[in-house]
Amino acid sequence: MIEVYIDGATAGNPGPSGAGVFIKANGTVERFSIPLGIMSNHEAEYHALIKGLEICLEKKFMTVSFRTDSELVNRGIEKEFAKNKAFAPLLEKALLLSRQLDLFFMKWIPSSENKVADELARLAIRKNEEYDSSQ
């Protein structure tokens, strides 16, 4: 089973945001640090999930176990419901992507177990800022 650790981070809320995706697959690891532009922290968390699902589908990883320290995202996937209507389209996109997999699990973990994905998300925030300053 492929393990995927995801995290979203924001500098300010809303502010420059990033997604971190850390994948453990068949004895190898892959790291993704994806700038997301300006958004809220919760939006960044959902975007990290979506990016992780897109990467898995692209790489044809069809049996995956996702780990997140976002209770909001974990609960949204578990209940297939977003209490805040602003997150409903993001949740719907994530659910559509997850249904393309053969087997998809989501597990909440404490942030202390999600440090690599957190570091990748924070690096992505800096990538936003580097991009903005080069304009």
N, C-alpha and C positions, 0 to 999 in steps of 0.2 A: 504494500500500500504506500502511495506517495503521501508525504506529510507536507503541508503548505502552511506556513506561518505568515499572517498578514497584519499590517498595522497602518493606520493613517495618522498623520501628524499635521498640526497647523501652528504657524507663528502668529498669534492673535486669533481672535475668533469672531468674525471670519478673518482670514489672512492667507498668505502664501502657504500652500499645502503640498503634501507629498504622500505617496504610497510606498510602503516597503513590502516586498514579497520575498520570502525565503523558502526555497523548496528543497526537501531532502528526497532524492529519487534514486533508488537502486545503487546506494553507496556513493552517490555524488551529491553535491549541493550546488544550487544556483541562487544568485542574489539579483534582485531587481529593485532599482530605486527610481521611482517614476514621479516627476513633477506634475502637479495637478492644477496649478494656477490658484486663484483666490476662491476660497470656499470655507464653510464651517468645519469644525473638527469631526462632527458626526458624518457630514457628507464625505469627508476624506476617508473615514473608516469604511463606508459603503463602497467608495471607489477602489479602495485597496482590495476588497473582496471581488469586485467585478474584474479588476486587472488580473488578480490571481486566477480566477476562473477562465478568463480569456487565454492566459498563458498556458494553463493546463490543457485546454481544448486544442490550442495551436500545436502543442507538443504531443498531443494524443495520449495524455495521462488521463485515463478514464476511470480509475479507482483512486479516489483522493480523500484525505482527511484534513480538513482545514482547522487551524487553531487561531483564535482571536482573543485579545484581551478586552474587546468591546462588548459589553453586556447588551448594548442596544442592538448591534448587528446580530449577535448570537440569538437574542430573543426574537428579532424580526424573522430570521431564517426558521427558527424553531416553530414559531406560531404562524408563519407566512402572513404576517400582518405588521404594518408600521403604524403605530399610534399617531405619530406626527405625519400629516398628509404630505409634507414637503419631501419626506424620505420614501414615500410609496413608489414613485417611478424607479428609484434606484434599487429598492428591494425587488420590484417586479423584474427588472433586468437581471439581477443576480439569480432570482429563482428560475427564469427562463434559461440562463446559461447552465445552472446546476442540473437542470433536467436533461441536458444533453449528455451528461456523464452517466456511466454505467452504475457507479456507486459514489455517493457524496455524503460526507459527514462534516458536521461543524461542532467544534468543542470550544467552550470558553476556558481560557487559562489565565492565571494571574500575570500581570505585566512583567513580573520578575522572570517568567519563563518565555517571554516574547522579546527579549532584548535585541536580537539580531534584526528582526523585522522593524522594531522601533528605530534602531540606528539607521537602517536603510530609508525609512520614511523621513527622518530628520535630514539625512543627506539630500533627499529629493527636494526638501524645502530650500536648501542652499542652492540647488540647481535652478530653481525658480528665480532666486535672487540674482544668480550669475547671468541668467538669460535676460532678465529685466535690465541689468546694468550694461549689457552689451548693445542695447538698442539705441 
